[in-house]
Amino acid sequence: MGEMFHVVPDELRGYSGLLERQAEHFLAIREHAIVKGGDTAGFTGLLSLLDPVVTGVAQLYGETLDAANKKMSQDAESLVKSARAYEKADEIGVCLIDTAGGKAEPPSWLGRFLGVGE
């Protein structure tokens, strides 16, 4: 319970940017997989029987990469929300310390953060 940790909100935002860039790579890979990997133009004879299988696998792979892109983008958004939450908690902590030290009246910070005393 007494564990100490330090969070730097700007670093969380930086990690979010990294995740966004990585998520974009999934879309580039998906396009390549569908266009190149799912190309059955040269299938003739018996190989033409594999057209639906190859197309289906390429489509399934594309959907999997779409899902990975969406999940990674959601994680990136969560990091930005977490950064905001940590910053807000720090602001509230400063207000509490100011109030305890007599630098601010309780309604000033309660009203600003919690809507009390407005």
TINUVEX-792990 format. One record per residue: x, y, z of N, C-alpha, C, O in turn. Coordinates in steps of 0.2 Angstrom, whole numbers, padded with zeros to 4 digits, always signed. Layout:
<rs>
XYZXYZXYZXYZ...
</rs>
This chain:
<rs>
+0004-0006+0000+0000+0000+0000+0004+0006+0000+0002+0011-0003+0010+0006+0003+0015+0012+0003+0019+0012-0003+0024+0016-0002+0018+0009-0008+0022+0009-0014+0022+0016-0017+0017+0020-0017+0027+0019-0019+0028+0025-0022+0029+0024-0030+0033+0020-0032+0026+0028-0034+0027+0029-0041+0027+0036-0043+0023+0040-0040+0030+0037-0049+0030+0044-0052+0027+0043-0059+0029+0039-0063+0022+0047-0061+0019+0047-0067+0021+0054-0070+0020+0059-0067+0023+0054-0077+0024+0060-0080+0019+0060-0086+0020+0056-0091+0014+0064-0085+0008+0064-0090+0011+0065-0097+0008+0062-0102+0016+0070-0098+0018+0071-0105+0021+0064-0108+0021+0063-0114+0024+0060-0104+0027+0054-0106+0021+0049-0108+0022+0045-0113+0016+0049-0105+0010+0045-0106+0007+0047-0113+0005+0043-0117+0007+0054-0114+0005+0056-0121+0010+0054-0126+0008+0053-0132+0016+0054-0125+0021+0052-0130+0020+0044-0131+0021+0043-0137+0019+0040-0126+0018+0033-0128+0011+0033-0132+0011+0028-0136+0007+0037-0131+0000+0037-0135+0002+0038-0142-0001+0035-0146+0006+0043-0143+0008+0044-0150+0012+0038-0153+0011+0037-0159+0016+0035-0149+0019+0029-0152+0014+0023-0154+0015+0020-0159+0009+0022-0149+0004+0017-0151+0000+0019-0157-0001+0015-0161-0001+0026-0158-0005+0028-0164-0001+0026-0170-0004+0024-0175+0006+0028-0170+0010+0026-0176+0010+0019-0177+0010+0017-0183+0011+0015-0172+0011+0008-0173+0004+0005-0176+0004+0001-0180-0001+0008-0174-0008+0006-0176-0009+0007-0183-0012+0003-0187-0006+0013-0186-0006+0014-0193-0002+0009-0197-0004+0008-0203+0003+0006-0194+0007+0001-0198+0002-0005-0199+0003-0008-0204-0002-0006-0194-0007-0012-0195-0011-0011-0202-0012-0016-0205-0013-0005-0203-0017-0004-0209-0013-0004-0215-0016-0007-0220-0007-0002-0215-0003-0003-0221-0001-0010-0222-0002-0012-0228+0000-0014-0217+0001-0021-0218-0006-0025-0221-0005-0029-0225-0011-0022-0218-0018-0025-0220-0019-0024-0228-0021-0029-0232-0017-0018-0230-0018-0017-0237-0013-0021-0241-0015-0024-0247-0007-0022-0239-0003-0026-0243-0005-0033-0243-0004-0037-0248-0007-0036-0237-0009-0043-0237-0015-0044-0241-0016-0049-0245-0020-0039-0242-0026-0040-0246-0024-0040-0253-0026-0044-0257-0021-0034-0255-0019-0033-0262-0014-0038-0265-0015-0041-0270-0009-0039-0261-0003-0044-0264-0005-0051-0262-0004-0056-0266-0006-0052-0255-0007-0059-0253-0013-0062-0255-0014-0068-0256-0018-0058-0256-0025-0061-0259-0026-0061-0266-0031-0062-0269-0020-0059-0270-0021-0059-0277-0021-0066-0280-0016-0070-0279-0026-0068-0283-0027-0074-0286-0027-0074-0294-0029-0078-0297-0025-0068-0297-0025-0067-0304-0021-0073-0308-0023-0074-0314-0016-0075-0305-0012-0080-0309-0015-0087-0308-0012-0092-0311-0020-0088-0304-0022-0095-0303-0026-0098-0309-0031-0095-0311-0024-0103-0312-0027-0107-0317-0028-0114-0316-0024-0117-0311-0032-0117-0319-0033-0124-0319-0035-0126-0312-0040-0123-0309-0032-0131-0309-0033-0133-0302-0033-0128-0297-0036-0127-0292-0028-0124-0298-0027-0118-0293-0033-0113-0293-0034-0110-0287-0036-0113-0298-0042-0108-0298-0047-0111-0292-0051-0107-0290-0047-0117-0290-0051-0119-0285-0050-0116-0278-0054-0116-0274-0044-0114-0278-0041-0111-0272-0043-0103-0271-0042-0100-0266-0046-0100-0276-0048-0093-0276-0052-0091-0270-0050-0087-0266-0057-0094-0268-0061-0092-0263-0057-0093-0256-0058-0089-0251-0053-0098-0256-0049-0100-0249-0044-0094-0248-0044-0091-0243-0040-0092-0254-0035-0087-0253-0039-0080-0252-0036-0077-0247-0044-0079-0255-0047-0073-0254-0050-0072-0247-0050-0067-0243-0053-0078-0244-0056-0078-0238-0050-0077-0232-0052-0074-0227-0045-0081-0233-0039-0080-0228-0037-0073-0228-0035-0070-0223-0036-0070-0234-0033-0063-0235-0038-0058-0231-0036-0054-0228-0045-0059-0232-0050-0055-0229-0050-0056-0221-0050-0051-0218-0049-0062-0219-0049-0064-0212-0043-0060-0209-0043-0057-0203-0037-0061-0212-0031-0058-0210-0032-0050-0209-0030-0047-0205-0035-0047-0215-0037-0040-0215-0041-0038-0209-0040-0033-0206-0046-0042-0207-0051-0040-0202-0047-0041-0195-0048-0037-0191-0042-0045-0195-0038-0046-0188-0034-0040-0187-0033-0038-0182-0031-0038-0193-0027-0032-0192-0031-0025-0191-0028-0021-0188-0037-0025-0194-0041-0020-0192-0043-0020-0185-0043-0014-0181-0044-0025-0182-0046-0026-0175-0040-0024-0170-0041-0021-0165-0034-0026-0173-0028-0024-0169-0027-0016-0169-0025-0013-0164-0028-0013-0175-0028-0006-0176-0033-0003-0171-0031+0002-0168-0039-0005-0171-0044-0002-0166-0042-0002-0159-0042+0002-0155-0040-0008-0157-0038-0009-0150-0032-0005-0148-0032-0002-0143-0027-0005-0152-0021-0001-0151-0023+0007-0151-0020+0010-0147-0027+0009-0155-0030+0016-0155-0033+0017-0148-0033+0023-0146-0038+0013-0146-0041+0014-0140-0036+0014-0134-0037+0018-0130-0031+0010-0134-0026+0010-0129-0022+0017-0129-0021+0020-0124-0021+0020-0135-0018+0026-0135-0023+0032-0132-0020+0036-0129-0029+0031-0134-0034+0036-0131-0034+0035-0123-0035+0040-0120-0034+0029-0121-0034+0028-0114-0028+0031-0110-0028+0034-0105-0022+0031-0114-0016+0034-0111-0017+0042-0110-0015+0045-0105-0020+0045-0115-0021+0052-0115-0026+0054-0109-0025+0059-0106-0031+0050-0109-0036+0051-0103-0033+0050-0096-0034+0054-0092-0028+0045-0096-0025+0044-0090-0020+0050-0088-0020+0052-0082-0017+0053-0093-0013+0059-0092-0017+0064-0089-0015+0068-0085-0023+0065-0092-0027+0071-0090-0029+0069-0083-0030+0074-0079-0031+0063-0081-0033+0061-0074-0028+0063-0069-0029+0065-0064-0021+0061-0071-0016+0062-0066-0015+0070-0065-0013+0072-0060-0015+0074-0071-0015+0081-0070-0020+0084-0066-0019+0088-0062-0026+0082-0067-0032+0084-0063-0031+0082-0055-0032+0086-0051-0028+0076-0054-0027+0074-0047-0022+0078-0044-0022+0080-0038-0017+0080-0048-0011+0084-0045-0014+0091-0044-0012+0094-0039-0018+0094-0048-0021+0101-0047-0026+0101-0041-0025+0105-0037-0029+0095-0040-0033+0095-0034-0029+0094-0027-0031+0097-0022-0024+0091-0028-0019+0090-0022-0016+0097-0020-0015+0098-0014-0014+0101-0025-0011+0107-0024-0017+0112-0021-0015+0115-0016-0023+0111-0023-0028+0115-0020-0029+0113-0013-0031+0117-0009-0029+0107-0012-0030+0104-0005-0025+0107+0000-0026+0109+0006-0018+0107-0003-0013+0109+0001-0014+0117+0003-0012+0119+0008-0016+0120-0003-0017+0128-0002-0022+0129+0003-0021+0134+0007-0027+0125+0003-0033+0126+0008-0031+0124+0015-0032+0128+0019-0027+0119+0016-0024+0117+0022-0020+0122+0025-0019+0124+0031-0016+0126+0020-0011+0131+0023-0014+0138+0023-0011+0142+0025-0020+0138+0022-0024+0145+0022-0023+0149+0017-0025+0155+0017-0020+0147+0011-0019+0151+0005-0026+0152+0001-0026+0156-0003-0030+0147+0002-0036+0147-0002-0042+0145+0002-0042+0141+0007-0048+0148+0001-0054+0146+0004-0057+0140+0001-0056+0139-0005-0060+0135+0005-0062+0129+0002-0067+0130-0004-0066+0126-0009-0072+0135-0004-0076+0135-0010-0072+0137-0017-0075+0135-0022-0066+0140-0016-0063+0141-0022-0061+0135-0026-0061+0134-0032-0058+0130-0022-0056+0124-0026-0062+0119-0026-0062+0115-0031-0066+0119-0021-0072+0114-0022-0076+0116-0028-0079+0112-0031-0077+0123-0028-0081+0125-0034-0078+0124-0041-0081+0122-0046-0071+0125-0041-0068+0124-0047-0068+0116-0050-0069+0115-0056-0067+0112-0045-0066+0105-0047-0072+0101-0046-0074+0096-0050-0076+0102-0041-0082+0098-0039-0089+0101-0040-0094+0098-0039-0089+0108-0042-0095+0111-0043-0098+0113-0037-0104+0115-0037-0095+0113-0031-0098+0115-0024-0097+0122-0023-0091+0125-0024-0102+0125-0020-0101+0132-0018-0102+0137-0024-0100+0143-0023-0105+0135-0029-0106+0140-0035-0113+0143-0035-0115+0147-0039
</rs>
